[in-house]
Amino acid sequence: MATYEVTYFQFPGRAEPIKMILEVGNVPYVFHGITFQDWPSVKHSTRYGQIPFVKKTGDSEFELYQSLAIARFFAKESGLYPTDNYQAAQSDEYVNVVKDTVDSFYKAFFGPNKDEDVKNFYSTTLPNVLKALESQVKSTGYLVGSGLTWADIYLFDLLNGIGKDTDLKDYPKISALKQVVANNEKIDAYLKSDRNLRK
């Protein structure tokens, strides 16, 4: 079976949910972590001057960029992407919301008014997103359909990353969903392994 090669910086970021999708789907992969010192020598050889990107052993033509395109591809390969068109669109919506939220955090963190903007992110932006997503958790306990999808994994990664210190008492459905994902056998094994860069 072919192995996928995932390349990203050697720190938690956009590659973490991709890796969890691969883990749940039992898709063989290796992770190539790049240091900031090595990045300039790698950047010129990438398609857009960006990472992450994915290659496939034995297939010189396979090369995929953009984190959501990569994640969606592997979600489909892993059975974590809904086959129903409406549910698929819902999952896209929730994943894009999570990405926008993460982008908002980094914009605040690296902006000229860091302290004020980061405080506003945690007091307003993140709670508003979580309130909205709380209302979208279905009676099944998942964001979409009756089982785990890539949308749940993206939300889980948000809560394990920049939202790790968030008190979820006002979001009981999200709190329960977070625990369901954490209890997934493959996710649990990943979180305990050295492959998890959030350890």
N, C-alpha and C positions, 0 to 999 in steps of 0.2 A: 504493500500500500504506500502511496506517495506521502511524503512528509511536507508540511507547509513550514515556511521559514518566516517568522514574524519579527520585524525589525522596528525597534523604538528606543527611546532613551532608557537608560538603566535607572529608572525610578517610576513610582506609581503614576499613572496618567491615563491617556486615552487607550492604551493597550490592555489595561486590566480587565475591562468587561469583555474584550475580544478573547482574551485568554480563558476567562471563565466559560464563555460559550464553547470554545474548543474543548475544554475539560469535560463539560457536561455531555457534549456530543461524541466523546471518545475519538476526536479527530487528532491524528498524530501531528505534532508540531514541535518546533524548537524555537526558542526565543533568543534573539540576538540583541543584547543591550548595548547601546552606544553611549559613551561618555560625552559630556559637553566638549571636552578637549578634542575628541576624535570627530565630532560632528562636521566641522568645516571640510575635512578630507572626504567625508561621505556625501555631503550635501550636493556637490556638483554632479554626482552620478545618479541622483534621484530625479524622477520625472518632473516634479513641481518644486523641488527644493524643500520638501516636507517629509515628515514621517508621522505615523507608521506607514509601512508598506509590507506587502506579503509576496513571497515567491514560492514556487512549488518545485520540489526536487524532480528531476527528470523531465521537466517541461519548461524549456527556456522562454517560451512565449507567455507564460503565466506571470503576470505582475499586476498587483492591484493596490491602489492608493485610496486615501480618504477613509477615516476611521469608521464612519457609519456604513459606507459601501462595503468595507471589509467585514464588519460585524454582521450586516444583513446577509452577506454571502454565506458566512459560516453558520448563521442562525438557520438559514434554509437547508444547508448541508446537514445540520444537527437535529432537524425537526423542531426547532425552537422559534420558527417563524410561521404564523398562522396561514393556513391554506385558504381560508375564507377571505375574500377581498376586503370586506368591511373591517374584519378583525385585524387583517394585515395593516390596513390604514390606521386603525387605532393604535396598534403597536408602534408604527412609525411616529405617530403623534407623540406618544409618551416618551419614546427614546429621544426625539428631537427636543422635547421640553427639558429633559435631563441634560442634554448637551448644551442647550442654551443657558441653563442654570449654571453649569460648570464654567462656561465661557464668561458669564456675568461675574462670577467670583474672581477669575483671573484678571479680568478687566479692572475690577476694583483693587485687587491685590497689587497689581503692577502700575496702577494709575497714580496721578500726582497727589490725590487726596486719599491715600491708602487707608489710614486709620478710620476716617469718617465713612468712606465708601464700604469698607469691609464690615464695619459695624452695621451699616444700613442693610447690607446683604443678609446678615444673620438675623436682623430684627424685622425685616420686611420682605425681601425678595424670596429667601428660602422658605419662610413660613407660608407665604402666599402660594408657592408652587406645591408645597406639601399638602396644604388645604385642598387645592384643586385635585391633586392626585388621590387624596384620601377619598374623595367623592367618586373616583373612578374605579376603585377596587371592587370587583364584582362579588356576588354572593358566594362564588367558588373560592374566594380568597386570593385570586390572582387579578392582575390588571386586565388581562384579555383571556376570554375562554375559560376552560376548565383545567388548565395545566400551565406549567412553567413556560414562559416565553422569554425572548431576549429583552423585552420591556421590563420584566421583573428583575432581570440580572442587571440592567442599567440602573434601575432605581436602587437596588441593593448596593451597587458600587458607589453611587452617590452618598448613601448613608454610611458606607464604610470609609469614605474619603473625606471630602470637605464637610460633609454633614455628620461626621462620626460622633460629635459631642452634642448633637441635637436631642433634646428631650422629646420623646415620641408619645408622651401621655395624651396629647391632644389629637393624635393620629393613630387610634387603636388598630385600624385595618392595616395601615402601613407597617405598624409595629409587628403585627402578626405575620404579615407577608415577609418582612425582613427575616423573621425567625424561620419561616418555612424554607426560604432560600438557603439560609445558613445551615439548616438541617439536611439539605440535599447531600447525599453521600459524596458526590463528585466535588461539589463546592466545598464541603467540609474538609475533604482531603487536600484540596488545592490551598485553602486558607492556612492549613497547618504545614504546608510544604515550603521549601525555599523558593519555589516558583512564584510565590505570592510576595510581591515587592512592597506590600503594605505592612508586612510583619515588623 
